[in-house]
């Protein structure tokens, strides 16, 4: 285990992000930000994920003012269209149809907030999908994996069978680029022993 560090908070209730945070071997607390995750008109994908990551971190920092807080937000972008979390099975099916036979980008904004200091970055990964039949989409929706994930699929679950190629960080597609976050925690001074 990494030696004792200042108090760290993950501003996310995502079980996947929490599991990935544990790979850093750093003690942390989880506080959900409850931030509203909607895009502004004409907002670019990179600006969106960075703004939402920062918003989540700042909301939680108001509750834990002397803690280091990590905010993160992940979206899928396919043919310039932002695909967030589907609100229904119908929307999930539409997203999977758009991803079918295409390459898309997964972007995660990362904000490390400490007092007045804000380290705001993002990571981009390119993922390629095989061409999906209607039956494949229907069978995948039955698994229930789609509804709480940007782009309506989980790369670490049943959705893995549709992935033909990935360029970049695999963990970014799950919602938290572990290596990138570790490097940022070192560069911001949180991890002082490394």
C-alpha positions, 0 to 999 in steps of 0.5 A, a space after each residue: 500500500 502507498 504510504 499515508 497521503 492527504 485525504 482523497 475523495 472520488 466525486 463519483 458513485 460509478 462502481 467502475 470508477 471506484 474499482 479502477 481507483 482501487 488499482 492506485 492503492 490509495 485510500 479514498 472516500 466516495 461522495 457522489 456529486 449529483 451534478 447535472 450532466 447535460 451539454 451546452 449548445 455548441 459545446 465541443 466534446 472536450 470542453 463538455 467532459 472537462 467542464 463536467 469533471 470540474 463541476 463534479 469536483 467543485 461540488 464535492 470540494 464544497 463539502 470537503 474543503 481541505 480534501 483533494 477531490 477527483 472529478 471525472 466525466 466520460 462520453 462517447 463521440 461517434 461521427 461528431 455526435 455526443 452519446 451519453 448514457 441512454 435514458 431508455 432501451 430504445 435510445 440504447 438500441 439507437 446508439 448501438 446502431 450508430 456505433 455498429 461498423 464504426 470507429 468512435 472516440 471515448 473522452 474522459 475529463 479528469 479534474 483534480 481539485 485541491 483548495 484553489 488549485 485545479 488540474 484539468 485534463 482529458 484522455 481520448 481513446 479510439 474504439 472500433 466496433 464490428 457490424 452488429 445485426 439487429 438480433 445482436 443488439 437485441 440480445 445485448 440489450 437484454 443483458 441490462 448492461 447498456 443503461 448506465 454507460 455512455 454509448 450504451 455499451 460496456 467494454 469490460 462486459 458483454 459488449 467486449 465481443 463487439 470491439 475489433 480494435 482499440 487505440 489508447 487507454 482501455 481503462 479510459 473506455 471504462 471511465 477512468 484512465 488509471 495511468 493518466 490519473 496516477 501521473 497527474 496525482 504525482 505532478 500535482 504534488 498529491 503523491 509526494 513520495 514518488 
